[in-house]
Amino acid sequence: MTGLHAMHMIIGLGILTVLTVMADRGRFNPQYYNPLEVSGLYWHFVDIVWIFLFPLLYLIGGRYMGGGR
């Protein structure tokens, strides 16, 4: 799961880098900003999924796997 999360973070960082370059070149204005909004939704989706997966898999799951007493 950590590798899957890392892959999505790398994709997100790539998207954010492209958007930063596009914004620097003046591609966005008050009428056209949809790529910024959609990429923000993607980034926060990955965050929210990780907030739930981390406790489930590593904090709670660790107690029930591997020879607990």
C-alpha positions as CSV (number, residue, x, y, z in Angstrom):
1,M,0.0,0.0,0.0
2,T,2.9,2.4,0.7
3,G,4.2,1.8,-2.8
4,L,0.8,2.5,-4.3
5,H,0.5,5.7,-2.3
6,A,4.0,6.7,-3.4
7,M,3.0,6.1,-7.0
8,H,0.0,8.3,-6.7
9,M,2.0,11.0,-4.9
10,I,4.6,11.0,-7.8
11,I,1.8,11.4,-10.3
12,G,0.4,14.2,-8.3
13,L,3.7,16.0,-8.0
14,G,4.1,15.6,-11.8
15,I,0.7,17.2,-12.3
16,L,1.5,20.0,-9.9
17,T,4.8,20.7,-11.6
18,V,3.1,20.9,-15.0
19,L,0.4,23.2,-13.6
20,T,3.1,25.4,-12.0
21,V,4.8,25.8,-15.4
22,M,1.5,26.5,-17.1
23,A,0.6,29.1,-14.4
24,D,4.0,30.7,-14.8
25,R,3.3,31.1,-18.6
26,G,-0.1,32.7,-17.9
27,R,-2.3,29.9,-19.2
28,F,-4.9,30.4,-16.5
29,N,-7.3,33.3,-15.9
30,P,-10.6,33.8,-14.0
31,Q,-12.6,32.2,-16.8
32,Y,-10.2,29.2,-17.3
33,Y,-8.9,27.5,-14.1
34,N,-10.5,24.0,-14.3
35,P,-7.2,22.1,-14.5
36,L,-6.1,23.7,-11.2
37,E,-9.4,22.7,-9.5
38,V,-9.4,19.1,-10.8
39,S,-5.7,18.6,-9.8
40,G,-6.5,19.9,-6.3
41,L,-9.3,17.4,-6.0
42,Y,-7.0,14.6,-7.1
43,W,-4.3,15.6,-4.6
44,H,-6.8,15.8,-1.7
45,F,-8.4,12.5,-2.7
46,V,-5.0,10.8,-2.3
47,D,-4.6,12.5,1.0
48,I,-8.0,11.4,2.3
49,V,-7.5,7.8,1.2
50,W,-4.1,7.7,2.9
51,I,-5.6,9.1,6.1
52,F,-7.9,6.1,6.3
53,L,-5.5,3.5,5.0
54,F,-2.6,4.3,7.2
55,P,-4.4,3.6,10.5
56,L,-6.2,0.6,9.1
57,L,-3.2,-1.2,7.7
58,Y,-0.3,-0.1,9.9
59,L,-1.8,0.8,13.3
60,I,-4.8,-1.5,13.7
61,G,-3.7,-4.2,11.3
62,G,-0.3,-4.7,13.0
63,R,-2.0,-5.9,16.2
64,Y,-3.8,-8.7,14.5
65,M,-1.0,-10.0,12.3
66,G,2.2,-11.7,13.2
67,G,1.8,-13.6,16.4
68,G,0.0,-11.2,18.8
69,R,-0.9,-12.6,22.2
